[in-house]
Amino acid sequence: MSQKISTPASSFAEPDHILLQARNVEFDWSDLPMHWIPGDPFSTHVLNVLHLLLPAGEEWFVETFKEALPLIEDEKLREDVVGFIGQEAMHSNAHSGVLVHLKENGLDPTPYTQQMEWAFSKLLGPRPMTGLRAENHLVERLAIIAAIEHITAFLGDWVLNAKGLDKAGMHPTMLDLLRWHGAEEVEHRAVAYDVMRYFDKRETRRIRTQILVTPAIVWLWIRGTRFLMRNDPELAAQAPSRRRPHLSDFIAAGKRGTVPTSFELVKRMSTYFSKSYHPSNEGSTAQAVQYLASSPAAQAAAR
């Protein structure tokens, strides 16, 4: 039985501020099938790309924020950053468990994940700089994280409200992982943005960074979907054309509600370019907290 969608945000009053904290979770992947959206390898692997990108990416988030933390004098923001670091570290660990399961079942994600590890640790990692150059390189990385966190926030809001996933009979443990993670992304959605604005309030860096980040994320997602479908052992007997993702697959999945539609993606991504943008308008903290209180993985860890 699928994990029930959380109560609509309108049913709760929004809290002014909450203390961010990492939550222990426990996921059992022992009975997870390769195609955990039944009969839908395309949607399964589109969402599986999260597991390819997030472990290395969120470890990079953590290391970058640890680098920034000593430079932040605002106590409330420091508190939020500490909570953000704890949550992101937990996310990385949870998604890594899925990668182990995939490998044990014949789909080795290592060729792709090694590229992601190189990109985040080498290409986007710290460099031997000092003074203003070092600070500027740090702020550039913080701006990239803020741009990515905008995307993860609206995707988190989407998955919390994606009735199509329930209708498709998605495996309950994977649905819980995505909704638990999505809820925490909504919960801490403003932290990366507030950190970036703490160091640089100019619009130019914010807009420029998102213009670069958005197509890069789309490209990585397409590459990841192609990689997973090409290496899926349960698709090995099919014709090569059936093992490649197509635009028609994406359109059909959007209509079923198992992935966001192109209209939803463009609309939600474009809000970042508004002068009045703030992440607090993406999703509902009250809805996120309500789901986190009922997450089966969180309850399993508590037991």
N, C-alpha and C positions, 0 to 999 in steps of 0.2 A: 504494500500500500504506500502511495506517495506521501511524503511529508506535506502536510497541509500548508497552504499559503497563509502568511501571517495576516492578522486583522488589518484592514485598510487604515492608512495613516490618519484619516479624518476622525477615527474613533478615539484618538488620544491627544492630549495636550502636549505640545512640543516643549521639552525641557530647555531651560536657558543654557545650561552647561552641564556636562557629565564628566566624571573621572574616567578616562580611558584606561582599560586594563586588559592584559592578555588573558584569554580564557583557555583552560585546559580542555582539550577535545580528544575523543577516541573514535577512530573510524575502523571498521572491519571490512576489508576488501575481499575477503575469502570467496564470496559468492558473486562478485561483480563480473558480469559477462563482458566480452569485448565490445559489443554494441549495447551500451547501457540505456540507450533510447531504442526500444525494440524495433527491429526492421528498418533502422534509420542510421546507417553508418556515417552518412554525411554530417548530420547534426551532431552525432556523438563526437566526431573528430574535430569539428569546428570548435566545440566546447573543450575538447581534450587539449587544444592548443594552449589553453590556460596553464595546464600542468607543465608544458614545455617551457613557457616563458617565465612563469612566476617564481620558481625556486631561486634561480640566479638573479632575477630582477629584484626580488624582495630582499635578498641578502645584500644587494648593492644599495637599496634604499636604506637598510639598517646601518651599513658602514658609512654612508654619506651623512646621515643624520647624526651619527655619533661624532663625526668630524665637525659638524656645525654646532652641536650642543654647547661646548664650552664658550662659544661666541655669543650665545643668546642670554641676555640679562633679564628679559621679561619672565617673571616667575611662572605666570600662568601658561605662557607658551612653552617654557621648559618642561612643565608638567605634562602638557599635551604631547610633546616630542618623546618623552620617556614612554608614555603609554603607546604611542604610535610605533616606536621601536619594538616594544614587546609584542604587539599584535602582528606586525609584519614578520617577525621571526617565527611566530607560531604558524602563520600562513605558509611560509616557505617549507616548513617541516611537514605540514599536512599534505601539500601537493606533491612533495617528494615521495610520499608513500604510494601515490597513484603510479608514479614512474616505475617504482620497484615492481608493482603488480603488473604493469604492462609488459615489462621485460620478462617476467616469469611466465607470461602467457604468450610469448613469441613475437612481441612487437618491441624491439630494442630502441628506446628513444635517444640513446647516447650520442649518435652523430649530430643530432640537432641540439641537444642540451649542451654539448661541449662548445658549440658555436656561440650559444647564448652566454655561457660562462666566460668565454673569451671576450665577447662584446662588452659585457658589463664590468668585468674585472680589469681588462687591459684597455679597451677603447675608451670606456667611460670612467675608469678608475682614477685615483689620485695620481698626481704627477709631481716630479721633484722641482717644485716652485716655491718661492718665498714672497712675502710682502703682498702687494696689491694683486700681482699676477695669480698668486695662490688663492686669494680670496675671490677673485673674479671667476676662477675655474670652479671653485666650490659653489658660487651662486649660480653659475651656468648649470651645474648638475642639479641643484635644488629646483631650478626652473623646469628642467626636464621632468623631474619627479612630480612637480605640481601639475604639469600637463598630462602625464600618465595617470595621476590620481584622479583627474577630472574624468578620464575615460573609465577607470575602474569604479568610480562612484556611480556614474549613470548605468553602467552594466550591473552593478550591485543592486541598484533600484529596480532595474529591469528584471533580474532573476527572482527578486522577492515577489514580484507581481506577475510572473510569467505563467499564466494558467495553462498555456499550451504544453508546458513541460509535464504538468500533472495529467493532462488529457492523453499525452503520448505514453503514459505508463513508465516514465523514467525511473530507473533504479533508485530506491529511497535513500540509500547511503550517499550516492553521488549527488542527489538533489539536495541533501542536507549539507554536504560539503560546500556546494556552490552557494546555497542560501546563507549558511553560517558565514562564509567568507564575504559574500556580498553585503550582509548586514553590518559586518565590521568595517567594510569599505565605506558604507554610508555613514556609520557612526563617527569615523575619523576623517571624513571627506574634506574638512576644511584645514587640517593641520599642515599639509605640504604647501598649500596655497598661502596660508598665513606666515609660514616660515620664509617662503620666497619673498613675500611683501615686506617682511621684517628687514630683509637685507637690501631689497631693491623695489621701490614703489613705482618705478617707471613702467609704462605700458609697453614700450618697444620690446624689451626682453621677453615679457610674458607672451605677447602676440607672436613674435618671431619664433620663439621656441615651439609653440603649438603648431605653427605652420610646418615646422620640420618634423615634429613628433608624430602627428596624425598619419601622414602617408607612410612613415617608417613602421608604425604599428600595424597598419593595414597590410603592408607588404610582408611583414613577419608572420601575420596571421594566415595569409594565403599560402606562403611557403610551408608553414606548419601543417596546414590542412592537407596540402599535397603530399608532404612527407608521410603523414600518418596513414592516409589512404593507400599510398603506394606500398607501404610496408605492413599493412594489416594482413596477417596470415589468413584470416577468414575471407578475404577478398581475392586471395591469390589465384583461385581458379577462374575468376571472371576476366572478361576481355579488358585490355588495357584502358579503353575508353570509359569503362565502368569503374575503374580504379582511380580516375581523375575527377576532382571536383569541377563542377560547371556552374556558370551563373544561374542557369535554370534551377539547379539544386538549391541554391541560396534563396531564390525567389519563392520556390515551393515551400522551403522550410520556414521562411518568414511568414507565409500565409498560414502555416500550421501553428505558428507561435513557438517553435522550438529554437529559433534564433531570432535576434532582433531584425526587423525589416530595414532595408536600405534607407527608407524615409526616417525611421526612428534614429538610426545611427547618425545621419546627416544633421537632423534637427538637434539631437542632444550634443553632438560634438561642436556644433556651431555656436552654442551658447557661450562658450569660453571666449569668443571674440567680442562679446558685448562689453561696453565700458562699465555697465552696472553689474557685471558678473560677480557672483560669490558662490562658492561650493555649497553653502547652507541651503541654497535653493534646489539642490539636486537630491531628491529623495527626502525621507523623513526619519529623523533620529528616533522618534517614538516607535515607529513601525520596526525599525532595526532592533531596538532594545527588546521589543516584545518578542521578536523571533528568536533572538539570542537566549532569552529566558526559557524557550521551549525546545531548543535544538536537541535532537536525540543524541548527537555526538557529545554535546556539553553535559547532558544528563548522564551519559554512560561514563564519562570521565569522573564526574562527581561521585558516582557509585563505587 
